[in-house]
């Protein structure tokens, strides 16, 4: 009896297990069917979204995006080198006519190099040189000068000066499409020593040299000179925001060293006269004479005092305890904005 009960219980357990497996299989089938339905619904939903988006976009008109204009120029600029205080024929321990010639040519080459550097972001087709006087050393400017020069004034003006500056401007003409030069006189171009005030205002060796150069380039249409006949200054008009007052600087008086007060007084005075229409207006000022490169802000006028190509000055060493290194300023100008870059070009050997 007991054995029979055990067999019956075993049959019931087997049947229960079979029923449970069958039920689980049915549940699994049902869930798989539901999952398939959900997948089908999701697929239908995704397809409906894509179709709706496509149908909607087909009715939308989008404006065409404009491409940036291709510019053949990056902004026109003018290369504006300052050239002054060459003191051609001055003879010292480290300076003479040959050294002056070498440094002026080196300056021309550096002007070209700087314009190529600046030209990476701007179009520079024109060079306008501002020659600010004392290109020659003279003969009778101060007592004993005859013992400190290596050539006569005749040779400075008619031989060495024209040869040096003809090569200088020729180098510029090989790089720039157009070259201009605004030229003013310096005190070392004066003739006659102490009696120079008796000479006609036009009589100046710097002016003579400038006129010789103008004649030498008379058949070159890409080269122009602007040389005032009698005036000690002129305005180089390079644009609405680039009008340069050009003068030598010997008329700026002051104490030993750079006459900062003198610059301030004279330039602001000239600016006031320009505002009253008593002289031509200017936005910038450039000069030489003191051989110490300096840049000043005088209210709304920017001034550059140019350096010299000479490397030794006994008078400045003894009397002023000051001496500059051979250098010249080279500016870059955007006519509508003014000066955009400035370089102090070293002309030392090495």
Secondary structure as UniProt FT lines:
FT   HELIX           2..57
FT   TURN            58..59
FT   STRAND          76..83
FT   HELIX           97..118
FT   TURN            119..121
FT   STRAND          123..131
FT   TURN            143..144
FT   HELIX           145..148
FT   HELIX           153..155
FT   HELIX           156..160
FT   HELIX           161..173
FT   TURN            174..175
FT   STRAND          178..183
FT   HELIX           187..189
FT   HELIX           193..198
FT   TURN            201..202
FT   HELIX           205..216
FT   TURN            217..219
FT   TURN            221..222
FT   STRAND          223..227
FT   STRAND          233..237
FT   TURN            240..241
FT   STRAND          243..247
FT   TURN            250..251
FT   HELIX           260..275
FT   TURN            276..277
FT   STRAND          284..287
FT   STRAND          294..298
FT   TURN            299..300
FT   STRAND          301..305
FT   HELIX           314..315
FT   HELIX           316..320
FT   STRAND          327..334
FT   TURN            335..337
FT   STRAND          338..346
//
